[in-house]
Amino acid sequence: MEHEITLVVNGAARRARVPARRLLSDCLRHDLGLTGTHVGCEHGVCGCCTVLLDGEPVRSCLTFAVTVDGREITTVEGLAPPGGLSPVQRAFAECHGLQCGFCTPGFLCTVTALLAGNPAPTEEEVLEGISGNLCRCTGYQNIVKAVHRAAELLAEET
């Protein structure tokens, strides 16, 4: 049995017809064509599939699409303003906070939410904030630097 759902994805209302057991990650990638959300472990451990649900980070590989009907989803594609990069994306580029890029969408969504709730995190708060996201390529040092740089860029905007 399929269900008709409406999601507000990156600011636009999107409809999809999905089976009850369709994961949000699959709905975003396969039904809506938003392939920026990556699927890594499929167990909610790695954080690659992290998106923002009403501004809060969630694992889209653990979330059924039907449970978020009518809610607002922000994917990595929706973080940046038209024609530019968000401060978090700019900071990751400036600080070389990515290598292969597979984990990057999850980190970008996680850090966006972290800085929305805590615009000037300490080193310990940054480490705690990103602890649910795994990266196999970096040593995390540049990711941590990128979080602090993003906080600086956000502060400059206000």
DSSP file with accessible surface (Angstrom, degrees, kcal/mol):
  #  RESIDUE AA STRUCTURE BP1 BP2  ACC     N-H-->O    O-->H-N    N-H-->O    O-->H-N    TCO  KAPPA ALPHA  PHI   PSI    X-CA   Y-CA   Z-CA
    1    1 A M              0   0  192      0, 0.0    19,-1.0     0, 0.0     2,-0.3   0.000 360.0 360.0 360.0 133.3    0.0    0.0    0.0
    2    2 A E  E     -A   19   0A  91     17,-0.2     2,-0.4    18,-0.1    15,-0.0  -0.738 360.0-149.0-106.0 154.4    1.3    3.4   -0.9
    3    3 A H  E     -A   18   0A  68     15,-3.4    15,-2.8    -2,-0.3     2,-0.6  -0.962  13.2-131.6-123.6 138.9    0.8    6.7    0.8
    4    4 A E  E     +A   17   0A  79     -2,-0.4     2,-0.3    13,-0.2    13,-0.2  -0.775  35.6 178.6 -87.1 122.1    0.7   10.2   -0.7
    5    5 A I  E     -A   16   0A   3     11,-3.0    11,-2.4    -2,-0.6     2,-0.5  -0.917  21.8-150.4-125.1 154.9    2.9   12.5    1.4
    6    6 A T  E     -A   15   0A  38     -2,-0.3    64,-4.0     9,-0.2     2,-0.4  -0.995  16.9-178.6-123.8 126.4    3.8   16.1    1.1
    7    7 A L  E     -A   14   0A   1      7,-3.1     7,-3.4    -2,-0.5     2,-0.9  -0.954  28.4-134.5-120.5 144.0    7.2   17.3    2.4
    8    8 A V  E     -Ab  13  72A  44     63,-2.4    65,-3.3    -2,-0.4     2,-0.6  -0.873  35.0-175.0 -95.1 102.6    8.5   20.9    2.4
    9    9 A V  E >   -Ab  12  73A   4      3,-2.8     3,-1.9    -2,-0.9    65,-0.2  -0.916  64.3 -20.1-109.5 118.7   12.0   20.2    1.0
   10   10 A N  T 3  S-     0   0   50     63,-2.8    -1,-0.2    -2,-0.6    64,-0.1   0.861 130.5 -48.7  53.4  38.2   14.5   23.0    0.8
   11   11 A G  T 3  S+     0   0   59     62,-0.4     2,-0.4    -3,-0.2    -1,-0.3   0.353 120.3  99.6  89.9  -5.2   11.6   25.5    1.0
   12   12 A A  E <  S-A    9   0A  50     -3,-1.9    -3,-2.8     2,-0.0     2,-0.3  -0.943  74.4-119.0-119.0 136.3    9.4   23.9   -1.7
   13   13 A A  E     -A    8   0A  76     -2,-0.4     2,-0.4    -5,-0.3    -5,-0.3  -0.536  36.1-174.9 -70.5 129.3    6.4   21.7   -1.2
   14   14 A R  E     -A    7   0A  88     -7,-3.4    -7,-3.1    -2,-0.3     2,-0.4  -0.995  11.5-151.8-130.2 136.0    7.1   18.3   -2.8
   15   15 A R  E     +A    6   0A 156     -2,-0.4     2,-0.3    -9,-0.2    -9,-0.2  -0.833  16.8 174.5-106.9 146.9    4.6   15.4   -3.1
   16   16 A A  E     -A    5   0A  10    -11,-2.4   -11,-3.0    -2,-0.4     2,-0.6  -0.992  28.3-138.9-148.2 149.6    5.6   11.7   -3.3
   17   17 A R  E     +A    4   0A 136     -2,-0.3   -13,-0.2   -13,-0.2    -2,-0.0  -0.960  40.2 167.5-109.5 114.2    3.7    8.4   -3.4
   18   18 A V  E     -A    3   0A   0    -15,-2.8   -15,-3.4    -2,-0.6     2,-0.1  -0.943  39.0-109.6-132.9 149.2    5.7    6.0   -1.1
   19   19 A P  E >   -A    2   0A  43      0, 0.0     3,-2.0     0, 0.0    47,-0.3  -0.400  42.9-107.6 -67.0 156.7    5.2    2.6    0.5
   20   20 A A  T 3  S+     0   0   44    -19,-1.0    46,-0.3     1,-0.3    47,-0.1   0.808 119.0  49.9 -58.4 -29.7    4.8    2.8    4.3
   21   21 A R  T 3  S+     0   0  195     43,-0.1     2,-0.3    44,-0.1    -1,-0.3   0.324  77.9 126.6 -96.0  10.4    8.4    1.4    4.8
   22   22 A R    <   -     0   0   66     -3,-2.0    43,-2.8     1,-0.1    44,-0.4  -0.507  58.8-130.2 -70.7 127.0   10.2    3.8    2.4
   23   23 A L  B  >  -E   64   0B  39     -2,-0.3     4,-2.6    41,-0.3    41,-0.3  -0.474  13.5-121.2 -74.8 149.9   13.0    5.5    4.2
   24   24 A L  H  > S+     0   0    0     39,-3.6     4,-3.0    36,-0.6     5,-0.3   0.897 114.0  56.6 -58.1 -40.3   13.3    9.2    4.1
   25   25 A S  H  > S+     0   0    1     35,-1.9     4,-2.4    38,-0.3     5,-0.2   0.924 110.0  44.6 -58.8 -42.2   16.8    8.8    2.5
   26   26 A D  H  >>S+     0   0   43     34,-0.3     4,-3.0     2,-0.2     5,-1.0   0.885 112.2  52.2 -70.0 -38.5   15.4    6.7   -0.3
   27   27 A C  I  X>S+     0   0    0     -4,-2.6     5,-2.0     3,-0.2     4,-0.9   0.946 112.9  44.7 -60.9 -47.1   12.5    9.1   -0.8
   28   28 A L  I  <5S+     0   0    0     -4,-3.0     6,-3.0     3,-0.2    -2,-0.2   0.940 122.8  35.9 -62.4 -47.5   14.8   12.1   -1.1
   29   29 A R  I  <5S+     0   0   67     -4,-2.4     4,-0.3    -5,-0.3    -2,-0.2   0.944 131.5  23.1 -74.2 -49.6   17.2   10.3   -3.4
   30   30 A H  I  <5S+     0   0  127     -4,-3.0    -3,-0.2    -5,-0.2    -2,-0.1   0.861 129.7  35.5 -94.0 -37.9   15.0    8.1   -5.6
   31   31 A D  I  <<S+     0   0   60     -5,-1.0    -3,-0.2    -4,-0.9    -4,-0.1   0.839 131.4  27.7 -86.1 -35.4   11.5    9.8   -5.5
   32   32 A L  S   <S-     0   0   15     -5,-2.0    -3,-0.2    -6,-0.2    -4,-0.1   0.477  98.4-125.9-106.6  -6.5   12.6   13.4   -5.3
   33   33 A G        +     0   0   52     -6,-0.3     2,-1.2    -4,-0.3    -4,-0.2   0.688  60.9 140.1  73.9  18.9   16.0   13.2   -7.1
   34   34 A L    >   +     0   0   25     -6,-3.0     3,-0.8    -7,-0.2    -1,-0.2  -0.722  18.6 169.0 -97.1  89.0   17.9   14.9   -4.3
   35   35 A T  T 3   +     0   0   83     -2,-1.2    -1,-0.2     1,-0.2    -6,-0.1   0.409  53.0  91.4 -87.6   5.3   21.1   12.8   -4.4
   36   36 A G  T 3   +     0   0   14     -8,-0.1     2,-0.6     2,-0.1    -1,-0.2   0.802  68.6  84.5 -68.4 -27.9   23.2   15.0   -2.1
   37   37 A T  S <  S-     0   0    2     -3,-0.8     2,-0.3   -12,-0.1    12,-0.2  -0.676  76.1-153.9 -76.0 118.1   22.0   13.0    0.9
   38   38 A H        -     0   0   40     10,-1.0     2,-0.5    -2,-0.6    -2,-0.1  -0.657   9.5-144.6 -96.8 153.2   24.3   10.1    1.0
   39   39 A V        +     0   0   34     -2,-0.3    -2,-0.0     1,-0.1    63,-0.0  -0.972  30.6 155.9-117.6 118.4   23.6    6.6    2.5
   40   40 A G  S    S+     0   0   38     -2,-0.5    -1,-0.1    63,-0.0    63,-0.0   0.750  70.7   3.4-104.1 -83.8   26.6    5.0    4.2
   41   41 A C  S    S-     0   0   41      1,-0.1    -2,-0.1     0, 0.0     0, 0.0   0.704  74.3-143.0 -85.5 -21.7   26.0    2.4    6.9
   42   42 A E  S    S+     0   0  122      1,-0.1    -1,-0.1     0, 0.0    -3,-0.0   0.687  84.9  85.3  61.6  21.2   22.2    2.2    6.7
   43   43 A H  S    S-     0   0  141     19,-0.0    -1,-0.1     0, 0.0    19,-0.0   0.252 105.5-108.1-128.3   4.1   22.2    1.8   10.5
   44   44 A G  S    S+     0   0   15      1,-0.0    18,-0.1     6,-0.0    15,-0.0   0.611  91.8 106.8  79.3  12.1   22.3    5.4   11.7
   45   45 A V  S    S+     0   0   94      1,-0.1    -1,-0.0    88,-0.0    14,-0.0   0.872  71.8  46.1 -91.0 -41.0   25.9    5.1   12.9
   46   46 A C  S    S-     0   0   16     87,-0.1    88,-2.9     1,-0.1    -1,-0.1   0.769  86.4-139.2 -83.8 -27.1   27.9    7.1   10.3
   47   47 A G    >   +     0   0    1     86,-0.2     3,-1.7     1,-0.0    63,-0.1   0.450  63.4 125.1  85.3  -1.3   25.8   10.2    9.9
   48   48 A C  T 3  S+     0   0    9      1,-0.3   -10,-1.0    58,-0.1    58,-0.2   0.827  73.7  51.7 -59.7 -31.8   26.2   10.5    6.1
   49   49 A C  T 3  S+     0   0    4    -12,-0.2    11,-1.1    56,-0.1    -1,-0.3   0.329  79.2 139.5 -89.8   8.8   22.5   10.6    5.7
   50   50 A T  E <   +C   59   0A   2     -3,-1.7     2,-0.3     9,-0.2    59,-0.2  -0.297  21.0 165.6 -62.3 130.1   21.9   13.4    8.1
   51   51 A V  E     -C   58   0A   0      7,-2.0     7,-2.6     5,-0.1     2,-0.6  -0.842  40.0-101.1-129.8 171.6   19.3   16.0    7.0
   52   52 A L  E     -CD  57  74A   9     22,-2.7    22,-2.6    -2,-0.3     2,-0.6  -0.870  27.6-166.5-100.9 126.0   17.5   18.7    9.0
   53   53 A L  E >  S-CD  56  73A  16      3,-3.4     3,-2.0    -2,-0.6    20,-0.2  -0.959  83.5 -22.5-111.2 110.1   14.0   18.0   10.1
   54   54 A D  T 3  S-     0   0   82     18,-3.4    -1,-0.2    -2,-0.6    19,-0.1   0.880 131.1 -50.3  51.5  38.6   12.3   21.2   11.2
   55   55 A G  T 3  S+     0   0   38     17,-0.3    -1,-0.3     1,-0.2    61,-0.1   0.327 119.0 107.6  88.2  -6.6   15.9   22.5   11.8
   56   56 A E  E <  S-C   53   0A 129     -3,-2.0    -3,-3.4    58,-0.0    -1,-0.2  -0.857  74.2-110.9-107.1 139.1   17.1   19.5   13.8
   57   57 A P  E     +C   52   0A  52      0, 0.0     2,-0.3     0, 0.0    -5,-0.2  -0.446  42.3 171.8 -70.0 135.0   19.5   16.9   12.5
   58   58 A V  E     -C   51   0A  33     -7,-2.6    -7,-2.0    -2,-0.1     2,-0.8  -0.971  39.3-110.9-137.6 155.4   18.0   13.4   11.9
   59   59 A R  E >   -C   50   0A  53     -2,-0.3     3,-1.5    -9,-0.2     4,-0.3  -0.772  24.1-163.1 -85.3 110.6   19.3   10.2   10.3
   60   60 A S  G >  S+     0   0    0    -11,-1.1   -35,-1.9    -2,-0.8   -36,-0.6   0.730  86.2  64.6 -71.3 -17.0   17.3    9.9    7.2
   61   61 A C  G 3  S+     0   0    7      1,-0.2    -1,-0.3   -37,-0.2   -38,-0.1   0.576 107.7  42.0 -80.4  -7.0   18.2    6.2    6.9
   62   62 A L  G <  S+     0   0  101     -3,-1.5     2,-0.5   -18,-0.1    -1,-0.2   0.347 100.1  86.7-113.4   1.1   16.3    5.5   10.1
   63   63 A T  S <  S-     0   0   25     -3,-0.6   -39,-3.6    -4,-0.3     2,-0.3  -0.904  72.0-134.7-111.5 125.0   13.3    7.7    9.4
   64   64 A F  B >   -E   23   0B  77     -2,-0.5     3,-1.3   -41,-0.3     4,-0.4  -0.621  16.3-134.2 -74.8 135.6   10.2    6.5    7.5
   65   65 A A  G >  S+     0   0    0    -43,-2.8     3,-1.7    -2,-0.3    -1,-0.1   0.864 103.0  60.5 -59.1 -38.1    9.1    9.1    4.9
   66   66 A V  G >  S+     0   0   43    -44,-0.4     3,-1.0   -46,-0.3    -1,-0.3   0.770  96.0  62.6 -64.5 -22.5    5.5    8.7    6.0
   67   67 A T  G <  S+     0   0   83     -3,-1.3    -1,-0.3     1,-0.2    -2,-0.2   0.613 102.9  49.1 -78.4 -11.5    6.3    9.9    9.5
   68   68 A V  G X  S+     0   0    1     -3,-1.7     3,-2.4    -4,-0.4    -1,-0.2   0.172  75.0 146.8-113.5  18.4    7.5   13.3    8.3
   69   69 A D  T <  S+     0   0   84     -3,-1.0   -62,-0.2     1,-0.3     3,-0.1  -0.293  75.7  11.8 -53.9 127.9    4.5   14.1    6.1
   70   70 A G  T 3  S+     0   0   56    -64,-4.0    -1,-0.3     1,-0.3   -63,-0.2   0.408 103.9 118.9  83.8  -1.0    3.9   17.8    6.2
   71   71 A R    <   -     0   0   97     -3,-2.4   -63,-2.4   -65,-0.3     2,-0.5  -0.477  67.8-105.4 -96.5 168.0    7.2   18.6    7.9
   72   72 A E  E     -b    8   0A  90    -65,-0.2   -18,-3.4    -2,-0.2     2,-0.4  -0.817  32.9-171.9 -99.8 125.4   10.1   20.7    6.7
   73   73 A I  E     -bD   9  53A   0    -65,-3.3   -63,-2.8    -2,-0.5     2,-0.5  -0.939   6.8-165.6-115.2 133.4   13.3   18.9    5.5
   74   74 A T  E     - D   0  52A  27    -22,-2.6   -22,-2.7    -2,-0.4     2,-0.2  -0.986  11.2-174.2-118.5 122.9   16.5   20.7    4.6
   75   75 A T    >   -     0   0    0     -2,-0.5     3,-1.9   -24,-0.2     4,-0.4  -0.545  46.7 -91.0-101.7 176.5   19.0   18.7    2.6
   76   76 A V  G >  S+     0   0   20      1,-0.3     3,-1.3    -2,-0.2     4,-0.4   0.853 126.7  62.0 -57.7 -32.2   22.6   19.6    1.7
   77   77 A E  G 3  S+     0   0   77      1,-0.2    -1,-0.3     2,-0.1     3,-0.2   0.754 103.8  49.7 -64.9 -22.8   21.1   21.1   -1.5
   78   78 A G  G <  S+     0   0   30     -3,-1.9    -1,-0.2     1,-0.2    -2,-0.2   0.389  88.1  82.5 -98.7   3.9   19.1   23.5    0.5
   79   79 A L  S <  S+     0   0   26     -3,-1.3    -1,-0.2    -4,-0.4    -2,-0.1   0.819  81.8  67.9 -76.3 -31.7   21.8   24.9    2.8
   80   80 A A  S    S-     0   0   30     -4,-0.4     5,-0.1    -3,-0.2     3,-0.1  -0.638  82.2-118.4 -94.6 149.0   23.2   27.5    0.3
   81   81 A P    >   -     0   0   74      0, 0.0     3,-2.0     0, 0.0    -1,-0.1  -0.399  57.5 -71.1 -72.2 160.2   21.6   30.6   -1.0
   82   82 A P  T 3  S+     0   0  137      0, 0.0     3,-0.1     0, 0.0     0, 0.0  -0.279 119.5   4.8 -55.2 129.8   21.1   30.7   -4.8
   83   83 A G  T 3  S+     0   0   96      1,-0.2     2,-0.2    -3,-0.1     0, 0.0   0.597 124.4  60.7  76.2  10.3   24.4   31.1   -6.6
   84   84 A G  S <  S-     0   0   38     -3,-2.0     2,-0.3     0, 0.0    -1,-0.2  -0.771  78.6 -96.3-148.0-168.1   26.6   30.8   -3.5
   85   85 A L        -     0   0   93     -2,-0.2    -5,-0.1    -5,-0.1     0, 0.0  -0.914  33.2-115.7-119.3 150.4   27.7   28.8   -0.5
   86   86 A S     >  -     0   0    9     -2,-0.3     4,-3.0     1,-0.1     5,-0.2  -0.376  37.7-104.5 -72.8 162.5   26.5   28.9    3.1
   87   87 A P  H  > S+     0   0   16      0, 0.0     4,-2.4     0, 0.0     5,-0.2   0.889 124.1  52.1 -56.2 -36.1   29.0   30.0    5.7
   88   88 A V  H  > S+     0   0    4      2,-0.2     4,-2.3     1,-0.2     5,-0.2   0.941 110.9  46.4 -67.3 -43.9   29.4   26.4    6.8
   89   89 A Q  H  > S+     0   0   30      1,-0.2     4,-2.0     2,-0.2    -1,-0.2   0.918 112.6  50.5 -63.8 -42.7   30.0   25.3    3.2
   90   90 A R  H  X S+     0   0   95     -4,-3.0     4,-3.1     1,-0.2     5,-0.2   0.920 110.1  50.4 -59.8 -43.9   32.5   28.1    2.7
   91   91 A A  H  X S+     0   0    0     -4,-2.4     4,-2.6    -5,-0.2     6,-0.2   0.906 108.2  51.7 -64.3 -41.7   34.3   27.2    5.9
   92   92 A F  H  <>S+     0   0    2     -4,-2.3     5,-2.7     2,-0.2     4,-0.3   0.905 113.8  45.0 -62.6 -38.5   34.6   23.6    4.9
   93   93 A A  H ><5S+     0   0   57     -4,-2.0     3,-1.0     3,-0.2    -2,-0.2   0.945 115.1  46.9 -69.2 -46.5   36.1   24.6    1.6
   94   94 A E  H 3<5S+     0   0   86     -4,-3.1    -2,-0.2     1,-0.2    -1,-0.2   0.869 118.7  40.3 -62.3 -39.3   38.5   27.2    3.1
   95   95 A C  T 3<5S-     0   0   26     -4,-2.6    -1,-0.2    -5,-0.2    -2,-0.2   0.314 107.9-119.3 -96.4   7.3   39.7   24.9    5.9
   96   96 A H  T < 5 +     0   0  136     -3,-1.0    -3,-0.2    -4,-0.3    46,-0.2   0.915  52.7 162.5  54.4  47.2   39.9   21.7    3.7
   97   97 A G      < +     0   0    2     -5,-2.7     2,-0.3    -6,-0.2    -1,-0.1   0.129  54.4  54.1 -84.7  19.5   37.4   20.0    5.9
   98   98 A L        +     0   0   71     -6,-0.3    37,-0.0    -5,-0.1    44,-0.0  -0.985  47.0 169.5-147.5 154.9   36.6   17.4    3.3
   99   99 A Q  S    S+     0   0  121     -2,-0.3    -1,-0.1    39,-0.0    -2,-0.0   0.334  85.9   9.9-127.5 -86.1   38.5   14.9    1.3
  100  100 A C  S    S-     0   0   94      1,-0.1    -2,-0.0     4,-0.0     0, 0.0   0.825  90.3-138.9 -70.8 -27.2   36.5   12.3   -0.6
  101  101 A G        +     0   0   20      3,-0.0     3,-0.3     1,-0.0    -1,-0.1   0.371  67.6 118.0  91.8  -5.5   33.3   14.2    0.2
  102  102 A F  S    S+     0   0   90      1,-0.2     4,-0.3     2,-0.2   -64,-0.2   0.916  84.1  36.4 -63.9 -41.1   31.1   11.2    1.0
  103  103 A C  S  > S+     0   0   15      1,-0.2     4,-2.0     2,-0.1     3,-0.5   0.630  95.1  92.8 -83.6 -12.4   30.5   12.2    4.6
  104  104 A T  H  > S+     0   0   15     -3,-0.3     4,-3.1     1,-0.2     5,-0.2   0.857  77.8  54.6 -57.8 -45.7   30.4   15.9    3.9
  105  105 A P  H  > S+     0   0   13      0, 0.0     4,-2.1     0, 0.0    -1,-0.2   0.923 111.4  46.8 -56.6 -41.0   26.6   16.4    3.4
  106  106 A G  H  > S+     0   0    0     -3,-0.5     4,-2.5    -4,-0.3    -2,-0.2   0.907 113.4  48.1 -65.7 -42.1   25.9   14.9    6.8
  107  107 A F  H  X S+     0   0    1     -4,-2.0     4,-3.1     2,-0.2     5,-0.3   0.925 110.1  52.5 -62.6 -43.6   28.6   17.0    8.4
  108  108 A L  H  X S+     0   0   11     -4,-3.1     4,-2.1     1,-0.2    -2,-0.2   0.918 112.8  43.6 -61.9 -42.4   27.3   20.2    6.7
  109  109 A C  H  X S+     0   0    0     -4,-2.1     4,-2.1    -5,-0.2    -1,-0.2   0.933 115.4  49.1 -67.9 -42.6   23.8   19.6    8.0
  110  110 A T  H  X S+     0   0   10     -4,-2.5     4,-2.6     1,-0.2    -2,-0.2   0.932 113.9  45.1 -61.4 -46.8   25.0   18.6   11.5
  111  111 A V  H  X S+     0   0    0     -4,-3.1     4,-2.8     2,-0.2     5,-0.3   0.880 108.6  57.1 -68.9 -35.8   27.2   21.7   11.8
  112  112 A T  H  X S+     0   0   37     -4,-2.1     4,-1.6    -5,-0.3    -1,-0.2   0.942 112.2  41.9 -59.1 -45.6   24.5   24.0   10.4
  113  113 A A  H  X S+     0   0   14     -4,-2.1     4,-1.8     2,-0.2    -2,-0.2   0.909 112.5  54.7 -68.2 -41.0   22.2   22.8   13.2
  114  114 A L  H  X S+     0   0   32     -4,-2.6     4,-1.8     1,-0.2     3,-0.2   0.943 111.8  43.2 -56.7 -48.6   25.0   22.9   15.8
  115  115 A L  H  < S+     0   0    5     -4,-2.8    -1,-0.2     1,-0.2    -2,-0.2   0.778 107.7  59.4 -74.3 -24.6   25.8   26.6   15.0
  116  116 A A  H  < S+     0   0   86     -4,-1.6    -1,-0.2    -5,-0.3    -2,-0.2   0.883 116.2  35.0 -66.7 -35.6   22.2   27.6   14.9
  117  117 A G  H  < S+     0   0   70     -4,-1.8    -2,-0.2     1,-0.3    -1,-0.2   0.699 135.5  22.7 -89.7 -21.8   21.9   26.4   18.5
  118  118 A N     <  -     0   0   43     -4,-1.8    -1,-0.3    -5,-0.2    -2,-0.1  -0.716  64.3-176.5-147.5  88.1   25.3   27.4   19.7
  119  119 A P  S    S+     0   0   89      0, 0.0    36,-0.2     0, 0.0    35,-0.1   0.634  83.9  35.0 -69.4 -11.7   26.9   30.2   17.5
  120  120 A A  S    S-     0   0   78     35,-0.0    28,-0.1    32,-0.0    -5,-0.0  -0.496  81.2-179.0-138.5  67.4   30.2   30.2   19.4
  121  121 A P        -     0   0    8      0, 0.0     2,-0.1     0, 0.0    30,-0.1  -0.339  23.9-124.4 -72.5 148.9   31.0   26.6   20.5
  122  122 A T     >  -     0   0   74      1,-0.1     4,-2.4    -2,-0.0     5,-0.2  -0.315  35.1 -98.1 -75.9 171.2   34.0   25.7   22.5
  123  123 A E  H  > S+     0   0  106      1,-0.2     4,-2.5     2,-0.2     5,-0.2   0.921 127.2  49.5 -57.1 -45.1   36.4   23.0   21.2
  124  124 A E  H  > S+     0   0  156      1,-0.2     4,-2.4     2,-0.2    -1,-0.2   0.895 109.9  50.5 -63.5 -40.5   34.8   20.5   23.5
  125  125 A E  H  > S+     0   0   82      2,-0.2     4,-2.6     1,-0.2    -1,-0.2   0.873 110.0  50.7 -67.2 -35.6   31.3   21.4   22.2
  126  126 A V  H  X S+     0   0    0     -4,-2.4     4,-2.1     2,-0.2    -2,-0.2   0.951 110.8  48.3 -64.6 -48.3   32.4   21.1   18.6
  127  127 A L  H  X S+     0   0   88     -4,-2.5     4,-0.5     1,-0.2    -2,-0.2   0.911 115.1  45.1 -59.4 -42.3   33.9   17.7   19.2
  128  128 A E  H >< S+     0   0  139     -4,-2.4     3,-0.8     1,-0.2     4,-0.3   0.916 111.1  54.5 -65.7 -41.9   30.6   16.6   21.0
  129  129 A G  H 3< S+     0   0   25     -4,-2.6     3,-0.3     1,-0.2    -2,-0.2   0.817 116.2  35.6 -64.2 -33.1   28.5   18.2   18.3
  130  130 A I  H >< S+     0   0    5     -4,-2.1     3,-2.2     1,-0.2    -1,-0.2   0.410  86.9 103.3-100.5   3.6   30.2   16.3   15.4
  131  131 A S  T << S+     0   0   75     -3,-0.8    -1,-0.2    -4,-0.5    -2,-0.1   0.706  74.6  60.0 -63.4 -19.3   30.7   13.1   17.3
  132  132 A G  T 3  S+     0   0   27     -3,-0.3     2,-0.5    -4,-0.3    -1,-0.3   0.411  93.2  78.4 -88.3   2.3   27.8   11.3   15.6
  133  133 A N    <   -     0   0    5     -3,-2.2     2,-0.4   -86,-0.1   -86,-0.2  -0.952  67.8-152.7-115.3 132.1   29.4   11.8   12.2
  134  134 A L        -     0   0   80    -88,-2.9     2,-0.4    -2,-0.5   -27,-0.1  -0.828   9.8-173.0-106.4 142.4   32.1    9.5   10.9
  135  135 A C        -     0   0   13     -2,-0.4    -2,-0.0     3,-0.1   -37,-0.0  -0.999   9.8-170.7-131.4 129.3   34.8   10.4    8.3
  136  136 A R  S    S+     0   0  248     -2,-0.4    -1,-0.1     1,-0.1    -2,-0.0   0.545  83.1  47.0 -93.4 -10.6   37.2    7.8    7.0
  137  137 A C  S    S+     0   0   53      3,-0.0     2,-0.1     0, 0.0    -1,-0.1   0.830 102.1  54.3-101.5 -40.5   39.5   10.2    5.2
  138  138 A T  S    S-     0   0   17    -41,-0.1    -3,-0.1     1,-0.1   -41,-0.1  -0.455  71.8-129.7 -94.5 169.5   40.3   13.1    7.4
  139  139 A G        -     0   0   46     -2,-0.1    -1,-0.1    -3,-0.0    -3,-0.0   0.191  49.2-116.1 -97.3  14.1   41.8   13.2   10.9
  140  140 A Y  S  > S+     0   0   74      1,-0.1     4,-2.6     4,-0.0     5,-0.2   0.177  91.6 107.4  73.7 -16.4   38.9   15.5   11.9
  141  141 A Q  H  > S+     0   0  123      1,-0.2     4,-2.4     2,-0.2     5,-0.1   0.932  82.5  43.1 -59.0 -45.3   41.3   18.4   12.7
  142  142 A N  H  > S+     0   0   54      2,-0.2     4,-2.3     1,-0.2    -1,-0.2   0.813 111.2  55.4 -73.0 -26.4   40.3   20.3    9.6
  143  143 A I  H  > S+     0   0    1      2,-0.2     4,-2.0     1,-0.2    -2,-0.2   0.940 109.3  47.1 -67.4 -43.6   36.6   19.6   10.2
  144  144 A V  H  X S+     0   0    9     -4,-2.6     4,-2.1     1,-0.2    -2,-0.2   0.930 112.1  50.3 -62.7 -43.8   37.0   21.1   13.7
  145  145 A K  H  X S+     0   0  124     -4,-2.4     4,-2.6    -5,-0.2    -1,-0.2   0.903 108.4  53.7 -59.5 -40.4   38.8   24.1   12.2
  146  146 A A  H  X S+     0   0    0     -4,-2.3     4,-2.8     2,-0.2    -1,-0.2   0.880 105.4  52.9 -64.0 -36.9   36.0   24.4    9.7
  147  147 A V  H  X S+     0   0    0     -4,-2.0     4,-2.2     2,-0.2    -1,-0.2   0.946 111.8  45.1 -64.6 -45.4   33.3   24.5   12.4
  148  148 A H  H  X S+     0   0   50     -4,-2.1     4,-1.9     1,-0.2    -2,-0.2   0.905 113.6  50.1 -64.5 -39.9   35.2   27.3   14.2
  149  149 A R  H  X S+     0   0   54     -4,-2.6     4,-2.6     2,-0.2    -2,-0.2   0.903 108.6  52.5 -65.4 -40.4   35.7   29.2   10.9
  150  150 A A  H  X S+     0   0    0     -4,-2.8     4,-2.7     1,-0.2     5,-0.2   0.905 106.6  53.2 -61.8 -39.0   32.0   28.8   10.1
  151  151 A A  H  X S+     0   0   12     -4,-2.2     4,-2.2     1,-0.2    -1,-0.2   0.917 109.8  48.9 -61.7 -40.5   31.1   30.3   13.5
  152  152 A E  H  X S+     0   0  107     -4,-1.9     4,-2.1     2,-0.2    -2,-0.2   0.930 111.7  48.5 -63.6 -45.5   33.4   33.3   12.6
  153  153 A L  H  X S+     0   0    3     -4,-2.6     4,-1.3     1,-0.2    -2,-0.2   0.898 111.7  49.2 -63.8 -40.9   31.7   33.7    9.2
  154  154 A L  H  X S+     0   0   52     -4,-2.7     4,-0.9     1,-0.2    -1,-0.2   0.894 109.6  51.9 -64.7 -40.0   28.2   33.5   10.8
  155  155 A A  H >< S+     0   0   64     -4,-2.2     3,-0.5     1,-0.2    -2,-0.2   0.878 106.6  54.3 -63.8 -37.1   29.2   36.1   13.4
  156  156 A E  H 3< S+     0   0  130     -4,-2.1    -1,-0.2     1,-0.2    -2,-0.2   0.826 103.5  57.1 -65.1 -30.8   30.5   38.4   10.6
  157  157 A E  H 3<        0   0  125     -4,-1.3    -1,-0.2    -5,-0.2    -2,-0.2   0.757 360.0 360.0 -70.1 -27.5   27.1   38.2    8.9
  158  158 A T    <<        0   0  153     -4,-0.9    -3,-0.0    -3,-0.5     0, 0.0  -0.306 360.0 360.0 -95.2 360.0   25.2   39.5   12.0
